[in-house]
Amino acid sequence: MASTSAVHAPAIRPVRGASKHTSSRPRLTVVAAPKAGGSSMPFTLLCTLIVAATLAALLYLNIQMSDTSYEITRLQGQSQRLTEERQALVETNERLGTPQELERQAREIGMVPVSDPAYIDLDTGEIIGETSPTAQTEANPELAEVPAEVAVPPAQIYDQPTAYHGMGNEGA
């Protein structure tokens, strides 16, 4: 066995009874009781106010969205009516622009077709040919009543409608 000096060293023990305690004990004092934490009414009012404000904002936004929806519906209806009116006006314009309609309107205001027209030479300003619609109708009364079919050929877009073939899935 090996001996070490730490193992055989004498233990240090405090001496009993001989020394006085010089440390003082902490002094205890009476502390006032903590104040009770006030009323919970302000917190309750705050929470109620937050909930009420949130509900009011939600109601306002809901009303605004509903009004906007009605406005969109109204504007879509108005747009549809205007589109239909535009389409009707385009069709009327096309119908009034046909050769037959122009010829009819010209006859209503007293215009007659000319068989031998006169021309103006733009370089010299000279009139080539001698003709006038009134002279032709006075000399030839049958020219005043030229049938519309002869004067103006029928328009293809109204007399012979093309067959509708759709998307091709209606069957043959």
PyMOL commands that set and color helices and strands:
alter all, ss='L'
color gray80, all
select helices_A, chain A and resi 41-96+99-108+133-139+141-144+148-151+156-159
alter helices_A, ss='H'
color red, helices_A
select strands_A, chain A and resi 119-120+127-128
alter strands_A, ss='S'
color yellow, strands_A
deselect
rebuild
show_as cartoon
